[in-house]
Amino acid sequence: MKVLIFGSSTNPDRYSYKAAEMLIEYGHEIIQVGRRDGHAHNQPIFSGHPKVDKVHTLTLYMNPKALMEHKDYLVSLQPARVIFNPGTESVALANVFKENGVEVLNACTLVMLRTSQF
């Protein structure tokens, strides 16, 4: 399953970093998009709005205000579901996804993976 991590970081203390690590551990293909270009887990982190096809899950690690600035890009990815991790919840953005037929979850990617709910 292809998972796009939006808000990726090269900092091992960040939850987005831990999520990338665990998603790889569980065998998922990841695309990392962050504020700056970089590398984590031997994979690139892209800045901006890279073109990505066939994203199944979009997992968010950016504050709600910043997420709204990327609304059009995030919706254009046409994911099957989006996970608003703790601290990223946005009713306005969630409603946009729902209007586009996307499953919306307020959940924690790390917990979902560890409890076989991903």
Secondary structure, DSSP 8 states (H G I E B T S, - for coil): -EEEEEEE-S-TTSHHHHHHHHHHHTT-EEEEEESS-EEETTEEEE-S--------EEEE-S-HHHHHHTHHHHHHT--SEEEE-TT---HHHHHHHHHTT-EEEES-HHHHHHTT--
